[in-house]
C-alpha cells in the first residue's frame, strides 16, 4: 500500500514519543489531590483529549482553572527523563522536509514544547490545545494545521495512536494512519494500521511525499 500526501500531520504522545509513564503518574497524583476516586477517573476518556476537557468532566466549573494549572505543572515538572522517542520516529522525521510535516498535539503549548524539546523534535509547524477552541475528536486541530501549511485537507495524512485523534482526522477529511503503540490494532479505525513508524518509509517527490509499508 502506498499513500500520497502533501502534508503529514503527527500527534505527539503515543505517536512520536512515549510519555505514558509520567502521564499516568501525574494524573494519578492529580486526581488523588482533588479527591476523585480511581473508579471515577477510570470512567473518563483520557488519551488523546485536551486536559481542559478531562478536568471539566471531573470537577465543578469554578475549580477547573486552578486544577488545570495544577496538572499542567505536574506534567511539565515530570518531562525531564520521562519522554522517549518511539521506534522509527527519528528516522522517519529526518527523511521529511520541514515544510511537509507538523505536530498536532492535545497538550498545551508549554507542555507540548517541553516534551518535543526533551525528545529532540523541532517541528516548523506546531498546533496545540492553546490554538483551538475544540480539541480532538473535533477536526479543528487538524484543519488548522492544514490551513497553516497551505494544504488541502484531502491531501493530508494524519498519524495517530488514539481513537479520539483518528476520529478527528477522519472528520477533517484526511487519510488516517494508526500506530498500535497504546491501543490494540482492532481498537483503531484507520485507513492503515501499523505497529509504529519503523514500519513505514517515506519517499519525497516533486509533488509531496509517498508513504509505503516496509516489506
N, C-alpha and C positions, 0 to 999 in steps of 0.2 A: 504493500500500500504506500502511495506517495501523496503527500499533501502539499499544495502550492499556496503560498501566502505572501503578502506584502509586509505584514507586521506580526510579530509573535509576542503575546501578552502572557506574562507569567505571574501566577500567585507566588507568594514568597514562602511562608511557613508550611512545611509539608510538601512543597513542590521543589523549591530551590535549596532550602535549608531545613534541618530538623531542629526544632526548639520545643519538642513535645515534653521533655522532662521539666524544664523550667516553667513552661506554661502550666502544667499540672501542679507543680509545686506552688507557684504563685497564686493560682486560682483557689487552691485548697486553703492556703493561708488566708486569702481574702474572704472566702465565704464563712470561714470559722470566725474571723474578726467581726463579721456583720450578723452573726447569729443565724446563718442559713444552714439547714441540715444537709448532710451529704445526699439524702434521698431527694430533696427538693432541687438541689443543684444538678443532680444526675438527670433530672427530667428536662433540663434546659439544653437546647441545642447550642453547643459551644463552638465547634470547629468551623472556621471559615466565615464566621459572623463578626461584625464590629463589636468591640467591648461595650460601647454605649447601648446597643440593643440588648445585650445579655444582661447588663446591670439593670436596665429599665424593666426587664422581665421579672426581676427578682426582688426589687426594692421600691419603696414609695418614692414618688417623683421628687420630693423635697430633699431626699438623701442622695439621689443619683449623681449630682455633680461632684460631691465630696468622695463618694465611693468610686466613681470613675477615675478621679485623680489618683486615688489610692492604688487601684490595680495597675494603672499605667506606671506609677513609681516603682511598685514591686517588680514589674516585668523589666523595666529599664535597668534597675539595680541588678537583676539576675542575668543580664546579657553576657557579661564577660565570662568566657569559657563555657557558655551554655548554648551556643549556636554552632551547628556543624553543617558543612556542605553535604548534601545528599549525593550519592553516586551519579557521576556523569554531568553534574551541574557545571563545573568549571570548564570542562572540555566543550560542552555544548554552547555555553555562552561565549567562550573565546572564539568559536567558529562563526559568530554572527557580527555583522557591522552594528555599531552602537545605535544607528538611526533605525534599525529594523526590529528592535525589541524594547519592551518596557516591563516594569514590575507594577502589579496592581494588587495591593495588599489591604486587608481589612484592619490592619494595625493603624494606630495614629502615626502621623509623620515622625514624631520624636522617637517612638518605639521602632517603627519600620526602618528609619535611617540607622538607628543604633544596631539593629540586627544585621542589616546589609553591610554596614561598615565592619562589624565583627567578622563577617564571612568573607570580606574582601570583594563584594559585589558592588559595582558602581553604575547603576543604570542612568542613561541620559534622560529617560522619562520615568517618573515615579508618581503613581496615583495612590493616595492613602485615604483613610476614613475621614480625614480632615477636609478632603477636597470634594466630598459628595454629601448630599442630603439623605440619600438612601443607599445603604450598603448591600452587599451580596446577601441574599439571592436576587436582589434587584439588578437589572442590567446596567444601571447608571455608571458604576465604576469602569466597566469595560468600554462602554460607549464614550465616556470621557477620554479614555486612553486613545481610542481610535481617532477621536476628533483632534486631540493634541498632536498626534502623529500625522494627521492629514491623510488617513487611510480609510477607505470604505470598510465598514464593519464586516461585510461579507468576505473581505479579503484578509481578515484577521484570524489567527488561531489562538485559542485560549488553552493554557496548560494549568491544570488544577488537580488537587488531591481530594477536595471536599465536595460533597453533593451540592451544597449551597453555591459554591463557586461555579460548578458545572452548570447549574440551573441559570446562573447569571449570564454565563457565556452563551448558552442556547437562546436565552431571551433576547440577547443582543444581536442574534442572527449570525453568530460566529461558529466556526468549526471548533470542536472541543476535543482535547486530548487529556485523558485521565491518567494519573500516576497512582498506582496502588501502593502508596507509602504509608498511609494512615487508615485506609479503608480496604476491605476486600474487593476484589475485582467485580464480583457480582453486585456490589452496592453502588457501583459507579456507572452512570448513564452518560456515555460519550461516543463520539464518532470513532475514537480509537482508545484502547486501554493498554497501557504498558506498565512494567514494574517501576521504572524510574527513567530519568533522562539518558542513562547509559544505553538504553535500548534503541535510541534514536540517533540519526546523523542528519546534518544539515548541509545542503549544497547551495551556496549563494549564486544566484543567476542575475542576469541583467534586469529581470522583472521582479525579483524578490528572493524568496527562499524556498527550496524544495526539501521537504522533510520526509525521511524514509525510515522504516524499521530495519535495524541491522539484521543481516541474515545469520 
